[in-house]
């Protein structure tokens, strides 16, 4: 997502060692934070985002460039003829 604005509640996907997973953005993290025995060095200049997996319910924190918007609806695009 790079420089695009990420918002709380947005549905996204990201890569894990076991493949892709998806979930919702829980919050923007802008300070040093611990999650799962790991310290995340987020800041106002380098924010990261807490996400919650739709598959497992587990939470993680990722850099914005690791997150991709995921369409929740079916369709919306033009049909090919």
N, C-alpha and C positions, 0 to 999 in steps of 0.2 A: 504494500500500500504506500510505501515511501512517504512522500510529503502530503498525501491525502489525509483529510480529517477523519479520524476514527471516533465513533461515538458509542457511549454506553448503550447496551442493548442490541448493537449491530451484530448480525450473524456473519461469522468469518470461518475460514479454514486455515490450517497450518500443518506443517510436516512434523512428524515425530519419528523416532527410531523404528516404529512399527508401521509406518505409513502415514497417510493423511488422516486428520481428524477435524471435526468442526464443533463449533459452540458459539456462545455469546460473549461479547465484551462486557465485563462486570464493572471495570473502572480504569481510569487513567492513573498510573503510578508515577509520581514526580519526586519521590525521595527514596533513600536507601531503605530497602524492605527485605524481610526474610520470608521465604516460602519454601516449605518442604526441606528444611535444613540447608537451604541455599540462599545466599545474600545477593540481591539484585541491586545494582548500582544505578538506579534510575535518578533523574534530576529534571528540573524545569527545562533545561536545554536538551536533555536526552530522555524524554518520557518513554515509558513502556506501558503495556496494557495487560491487566489481569483478565484472563479468559476462563470460562468454565466449559468443559467438554460436554457435549450433548450425549455422547456415548457412555462416559464413565462417571460424570459429575465431578471429576477432579478439576482443581484449579491450577493454573500455571500463569507465568508472566512472560510476555514476549515483546521483542522490539517491533515497531510498526511495520518494518519491511518484511517481517516473517509472516504477517497476516494478510490474507486475501479475502475480499468480500465474497460471500456465498449467497447466491439467489435462493430464497426460501420458497418462492412460488413456482408453479409449473407454467412455463410459457412466458409470455410477455414479449417475445421476439417475433419477427415476421416469419410467416411460413414460406418455405420455398416451393416454387411450382415446378 
